[in-house]
């Protein structure tokens, strides 16, 4: 069995933030698969939004508006 890698707190926070973004994208009409695909494709842009201090809801809204 592979040893589970410990994430640094910042990476863990980003992952949790993206999971929340996914929830808001789904509430906005995307399927879970569509939301996950979008996050995977736009991970650099979303990371910038995370570090710019946007909330998950604000990031999802920016995604839906774009």
C-alpha positions as CSV (number, residue, x, y, z in Angstrom):
1,X,0.0,0.0,0.0
2,X,1.4,3.4,-1.0
3,X,2.2,5.9,1.8
4,X,-0.2,8.8,1.8
5,X,1.5,12.0,1.0
6,X,1.0,14.9,3.5
7,X,0.0,18.1,1.7
8,X,1.2,21.5,2.9
9,X,-1.5,23.7,4.4
10,X,-1.6,26.1,1.5
11,X,-2.2,23.3,-1.1
12,X,-4.8,21.7,1.2
13,X,-6.6,25.1,1.4
14,X,-6.6,25.5,-2.4
15,X,-8.0,22.0,-2.9
16,X,-10.8,22.7,-0.4
17,X,-11.5,26.0,-2.0
18,X,-11.8,24.3,-5.5
19,X,-14.2,21.8,-4.0
20,X,-16.4,24.7,-2.8
21,X,-16.1,26.3,-6.3
22,X,-17.3,23.1,-7.8
23,X,-20.4,23.2,-5.5
24,X,-21.2,26.7,-6.7
25,X,-20.7,25.8,-10.3
26,X,-23.2,22.9,-9.9
27,X,-25.7,25.2,-8.2
28,X,-25.3,27.5,-11.2
29,X,-26.4,24.7,-13.6
30,X,-23.3,22.7,-14.4
31,X,-23.1,19.0,-13.9
32,X,-20.6,17.6,-11.4
33,X,-18.6,16.3,-14.4
34,X,-18.7,19.6,-16.2
35,X,-17.6,21.5,-13.0
36,X,-14.7,19.1,-12.4
37,X,-13.6,19.3,-16.0
38,X,-13.7,23.1,-15.9
39,X,-11.6,23.2,-12.7
40,X,-9.1,20.8,-14.2
41,X,-8.8,22.9,-17.4
42,X,-8.7,26.2,-15.6
43,X,-6.7,25.3,-12.6
44,X,-4.0,28.0,-13.2
45,X,-6.7,30.8,-13.6
46,X,-8.6,29.5,-10.5
47,X,-5.3,29.4,-8.5
48,X,-4.8,33.1,-9.3
49,X,-8.3,33.8,-8.1
50,X,-7.6,31.9,-4.9
51,X,-4.5,34.0,-4.2
52,X,-6.3,37.2,-5.2
53,X,-8.6,36.5,-2.3
54,X,-11.9,35.7,-4.1
55,X,-14.4,33.5,-2.3
56,X,-15.4,30.2,-3.9
57,X,-18.7,31.8,-4.7
58,X,-17.1,34.8,-6.4
59,X,-14.8,32.5,-8.4
60,X,-17.7,30.4,-9.6
61,X,-19.7,33.5,-10.6
62,X,-16.7,34.8,-12.5
63,X,-16.5,31.4,-14.2
64,X,-20.2,31.4,-15.1
65,X,-20.1,35.0,-16.3
66,X,-17.1,34.3,-18.6
